[in-house]
Amino acid sequence: MPGKMRLSRRLFLKGAVAAAAAPYVITSTALGAGARPPASERLTLGHIGIGNQGSGHFGGMLGNSGVQILAVCDVRKTVRDACQKRVDEKYADERASGKYQGCAAYNDFRELMARKDVDGFIIAVPDHWHALISIAAAQAGKDIYCEKPMALTIRQARAMVNAVRRYGRVFQTGSQQRSSSEFRKGCEYVRNGRIGKVTDVYVNVGGPSSEKQFPEEPIPEGFDWDLWLGPAPWVLHNAERCSGNYGGGWRHVRDYSGGMMTDWGAHHFDITQWGLGMDATGPVEVHPPESGKFPTLTYKYATGTLLHHFWSADGQAQKQYKLPEGKNGVSGVLFVGEKGWVEVNRGHFACFPESIDTPLGPGEKPLYKSPSHHQDWFNCIKTRQKPICDVEIGCRSVSVCHIGNIAYWTGRSLKWDPANEVFIGDDDANRWLDRPMRAPWRLV
């Protein structure tokens, strides 16, 4: 197993010195306004990354009476300044004085880490930053909500698990489908044997990332391009390279992400792991379509269950599969067993036979029920229990995504050892388990 990794002490101390001068504006004696709980009962948060998905988290937390946003951090000045203003205006409206200037805005996440008044961070930055920021937060004694996919590499994901466990933090991975009723219901039916032994699972998500080249474009004023790149290789700025567009942008560039295999895969492969009861392990084989064994990328679990990656670009290959009667395609995740099937997606549940869809009986075991993904994290911060998508679960689910990508990139069948998290007898494939980081960033 890879050893524990730490953020460079020199870089961490740099942030601590900068944070020491930050004004701490919320005290345990501050009173709440109206129905808002007093500060002593609120969770205090910092948001790191406030664009795209991060803006959704930010908006939700700004309207949540149980939390107080103390800081926002983004490498784009216009974004962080606008969010700082929104926080101050929102909280000013709730005060009799009509005044509030308590939200700090940062360009560099390291400046937040030594603040004693922040309980947790919501991290919604591109994938190549997840490990460094999350580990720094754990070392600083903060609880963490980190967007999926959990890490850029399998080794980084394991380092995050090690840090969270060492420092006793509560970590929620942003694979929020586990907090949705249709996914929980589907996985409960599968786990309780209602479709019999699971023979096949079909997951419909896009493909892997790739190397991409972009022409140079001017760096916008107030945008810290060097810090956006961080541990990734140095390249000249291009707006599309760092955009959050699903049709392009950083999600499709190998230096920053694993493509839709890790983006949507961190949702649907995660549900596969949950439904199969594999949260502490993973597949033992993976075969790309180029191997000739299967028409699409296919994993095999030790139980014999096969997991097939359905991708729109593989339409012809998909026709080679004989799906259950009445199924002409796959929406989200399709579990097929010896006695029937269950299909789940956002806002969608279907099964065959229909008699499967009845409440659990006395001898059947329900799965963990989350009130909502954010609220589950909040509850666990207070109880110190593991949330529904704990760091180990996030690590195992993103590993399924990554070993699939590595099979695509190498173009050959691979044997995976989930206990030791290595490919068996394939040094070339094992080189993909981690990536070098650009100085001065490093995990040691």
PEHU-V976631 format. One record per residue. N is the residue number from 1. RES is the residue in one small letter. OMEGA is omega in degrees with one decimal (* if undefined). NEAR is the number of other ideal C-beta (glycine too) atoms within 12 Angstrom. Layout:
n res omega near
N RES OMEGA NEAR
N RES OMEGA NEAR
This chain:
n res omega near
1 m 178.8 18
2 p -177.6 25
3 g 179.2 14
4 k -179.0 22
5 m -178.3 32
6 r 173.2 24
7 l 178.9 37
8 s -177.8 23
9 r -178.5 16
10 r 179.6 17
11 l -179.6 32
12 f -179.7 32
13 l 176.3 20
14 k 178.3 21
15 g -178.6 33
16 a 179.3 25
17 v -179.5 17
18 a -177.2 23
19 a -177.0 32
20 a -178.5 18
21 a -176.1 14
22 a 179.4 28
23 p 176.8 17
24 y -167.7 22
25 v -179.6 24
26 i 179.0 34
27 t -178.1 18
28 s -179.8 16
29 t 179.7 10
30 a -176.9 25
31 l 174.6 18
32 g 179.9 22
33 a 178.4 22
34 g -179.1 12
35 a -177.5 9
36 r -180.0 22
37 p 175.5 20
38 p -175.5 19
39 a -178.6 27
40 s -179.4 17
41 e 179.7 21
42 r 171.3 32
43 l -178.7 35
44 t -171.6 37
45 l 166.9 42
46 g 178.6 52
47 h 178.5 47
48 i -173.3 49
49 g -171.7 44
50 i 176.5 43
51 g 177.0 33
52 n -178.7 25
53 q 179.4 30
54 g 179.3 35
55 s 176.4 26
56 g 176.1 23
57 h -177.5 38
58 f -179.6 38
59 g 178.5 21
60 g -178.9 27
61 m 179.2 39
62 l 179.4 30
63 g -177.3 20
64 n -176.2 24
65 s -178.1 23
66 g -179.4 28
67 v 176.0 38
68 q 176.9 40
69 i -179.8 43
70 l -175.7 43
71 a 173.1 45
72 v -177.0 44
73 c 177.6 50
74 d -178.9 39
75 v 176.7 34
76 r -175.3 34
77 k -177.8 22
78 t -178.3 19
79 v -176.8 33
80 r 178.9 37
81 d 179.8 22
82 a 179.8 22
83 c 175.6 36
84 q -180.0 33
85 k 179.2 20
86 r 179.6 27
87 v -177.8 37
88 d 179.6 28
89 e 179.2 20
90 k -177.2 28
91 y 175.6 33
92 a 179.7 19
93 d -177.2 19
94 e -177.1 26
95 r 179.0 20
96 a -178.9 12
97 s -176.9 11
98 g -178.3 14
99 k 175.6 14
100 y 175.6 26
101 q -173.2 19
102 g 179.7 30
103 c 178.3 39
104 a 178.4 33
105 a -176.4 36
106 y 170.8 39
107 n -172.7 30
108 d -177.4 31
109 f -177.5 48
110 r -179.3 36
111 e 178.9 33
112 l -162.3 43
113 m -177.8 39
114 a 179.3 30
115 r -177.4 35
116 k -173.6 20
117 d -179.8 31
118 v 179.7 41
119 d -174.7 36
120 g 179.5 43
121 f 167.9 48
122 i -172.8 50
123 i -177.6 44
124 a 179.6 38
125 v 175.7 44
126 p -169.2 44
127 d -174.6 49
128 h 178.7 36
129 w -170.9 43
130 h -174.0 48
131 a -177.2 48
132 l -176.7 46
133 i -179.3 49
134 s -179.8 51
135 i 176.6 47
136 a 179.0 48
137 a 178.4 45
138 a 178.7 37
139 q -179.6 35
140 a 177.7 33
141 g -178.9 24
142 k 172.0 42
143 d -163.1 40
144 i 164.9 48
145 y -176.9 52
146 c 179.3 54
147 e 172.5 46
148 k -13.5 41
149 p -166.1 50
150 m -176.2 51
151 a 179.2 51
152 l -178.4 46
153 t 178.6 43
154 i 179.4 45
155 r 177.6 32
156 q 179.1 43
157 a 178.8 47
158 r 177.1 36
159 a 177.9 40
160 m 176.4 49
161 v -178.1 40
162 n -178.4 29
163 a 180.0 38
164 v 179.2 38
165 r -177.9 21
166 r -174.4 20
167 y 173.6 25
168 g -176.7 19
169 r 174.2 36
170 v -173.8 36
171 f 175.4 48
172 q 173.6 43
173 t -173.8 45
174 g 173.8 43
175 s -165.4 45
176 q 179.0 33
177 q 178.3 39
178 r 179.2 43
179 s 179.6 32
180 s -171.0 32
181 s -176.5 22
182 e 179.1 27
183 f 178.4 41
184 r -179.8 29
185 k -179.6 34
186 g -179.3 43
187 c 175.8 40
188 e 179.9 36
189 y -180.0 41
190 v -177.2 42
191 r -179.4 29
192 n 170.9 28
193 g -176.0 24
194 r 176.0 33
195 i -179.3 35
196 g 178.8 20
197 k -179.5 19
198 v -179.9 36
199 t -175.8 27
200 d 171.2 36
201 v 179.0 45
202 y -179.2 44
203 v -177.8 45
204 n 173.9 37
205 v -179.0 41
206 g -171.6 33
207 g -176.2 32
208 p 173.1 36
209 s -179.1 35
210 s 173.8 22
211 e -179.1 16
212 k 177.5 22
213 q -179.4 14
214 f 176.2 21
215 p 179.6 13
216 e 174.0 14
217 e -179.8 17
218 p 176.0 12
219 i 179.7 22
220 p 178.0 19
221 e 178.2 10
222 g 179.6 17
223 f -179.2 24
224 d -175.7 24
225 w -179.9 26
226 d 179.7 22
227 l 174.5 33
228 w 178.2 36
229 l 178.5 31
230 g -176.5 38
231 p -179.5 37
232 a 179.4 31
233 p 178.8 20
234 w 172.8 16
235 v 176.5 25
236 l -175.1 18
237 h 170.2 23
238 n -174.0 24
239 a -179.2 23
240 e -179.7 21
241 r -174.7 34
242 c -179.6 41
243 s 178.2 25
244 g -177.8 32
245 n 179.7 17
246 y 178.7 17
247 g 179.4 11
248 g 173.9 22
249 g -170.9 27
250 w -178.9 39
251 r -176.7 41
252 h -178.7 33
253 v -172.4 34
254 r 179.9 32
255 d -173.6 35
256 y -172.2 38
257 s 178.5 45
258 g 179.5 49
259 g 179.5 39
260 m 175.3 36
261 m 177.9 44
262 t -176.5 50
263 d 175.0 40
264 w 176.5 36
265 g 178.4 48
266 a 171.3 49
267 h -170.2 42
268 h 173.4 47
269 f 176.1 52
270 d 177.9 47
271 i 175.0 50
272 t 179.9 50
273 q -179.2 46
274 w -178.4 41
275 g -179.5 44
276 l -177.8 41
277 g -174.4 26
278 m -175.0 33
279 d -179.5 34
280 a -177.1 18
281 t -178.8 25
282 g 179.4 41
283 p 177.9 41
284 v 176.6 28
285 e 171.4 32
286 v -175.4 45
287 h 175.3 32
288 p 179.5 34
289 p -179.1 30
290 e -178.4 20
291 s 179.3 20
292 g -179.0 14
293 k -177.8 22
294 f -179.2 29
295 p 176.1 26
296 t 176.4 38
297 l -175.5 48
298 t 175.4 38
299 y 173.6 45
300 k 175.4 31
301 y 179.9 29
302 a 178.0 20
303 t -176.0 21
304 g 178.7 18
305 t 177.2 33
306 l 177.7 32
307 l -174.7 45
308 h 176.7 41
309 h 174.6 48
310 f -175.7 42
311 w -174.9 32
312 s -180.0 18
313 a -179.3 20
314 d -175.8 29
315 g -179.7 17
316 q 179.6 13
317 a -178.3 22
318 q -178.3 29
319 k 178.9 14
320 q 177.4 18
321 y 174.4 28
322 k 179.4 15
323 l 179.1 23
324 p -179.8 27
325 e 179.9 11
326 g 179.7 15
327 k 177.9 25
328 n 179.6 15
329 g -177.6 22
330 v 174.7 36
331 s 179.4 26
332 g -176.8 35
333 v 179.2 44
334 l 175.1 43
335 f 179.7 50
336 v 179.3 35
337 g -177.4 30
338 e -177.4 17
339 k -178.1 23
340 g -179.4 31
341 w 177.0 38
342 v 178.1 46
343 e -178.8 40
344 v 172.7 41
345 n -179.4 27
346 r -177.6 20
347 g -175.3 13
348 h 171.4 22
349 f 176.2 29
350 a 179.1 29
351 c 173.3 31
352 f -4.5 25
353 p -177.5 20
354 e 179.7 15
355 s 175.8 12
356 i -170.6 29
357 d 174.9 23
358 t -179.1 15
359 p 178.6 13
360 l 179.4 21
361 g -176.8 13
362 p -178.0 8
363 g -177.6 8
364 e -175.1 18
365 k 175.5 16
366 p 174.3 18
367 l 177.0 27
368 y -179.5 25
369 k -179.8 20
370 s 177.9 30
371 p 173.2 18
372 s -171.7 21
373 h 177.5 32
374 h -177.1 33
375 q 176.4 25
376 d 176.3 32
377 w 179.6 45
378 f -179.4 34
379 n -177.3 26
380 c 172.9 30
381 i -178.3 32
382 k -177.5 19
383 t -176.4 13
384 r 174.1 13
385 q 177.0 20
386 k 178.7 29
387 p -174.4 41
388 i 179.0 39
389 c -179.5 45
390 d -175.4 37
391 v 178.8 48
392 e 177.3 29
393 i 177.7 39
394 g 179.2 48
395 c -177.7 48
396 r -179.3 41
397 s 179.9 48
398 v 176.8 49
399 s 175.4 51
400 v 178.5 52
401 c -174.5 53
402 h -178.6 50
403 i 172.9 51
404 g 177.2 50
405 n -178.7 42
406 i 175.7 38
407 a 175.4 39
408 y -173.9 40
409 w 179.4 28
410 t 178.0 26
411 g 179.6 20
412 r 178.4 24
413 s -176.5 31
414 l 173.1 38
415 k -174.1 24
416 w 175.5 37
417 d -175.4 25
418 p 179.6 31
419 a -178.5 15
420 n 177.2 19
421 e 175.9 31
422 v 170.2 27
423 f -176.0 31
424 i 174.2 20
425 g -179.5 14
426 d -178.2 23
427 d -179.6 13
428 d 178.2 16
429 a -179.4 30
430 n 175.9 26
431 r 179.5 18
432 w -178.1 31
433 l 176.7 32
434 d 178.5 27
435 r 172.7 28
436 p 178.9 19
437 m 179.1 30
438 r 178.9 19
439 a 7.8 16
440 p -176.7 19
441 w 177.9 33
442 r 169.3 25
443 l -177.1 35
444 v * 19
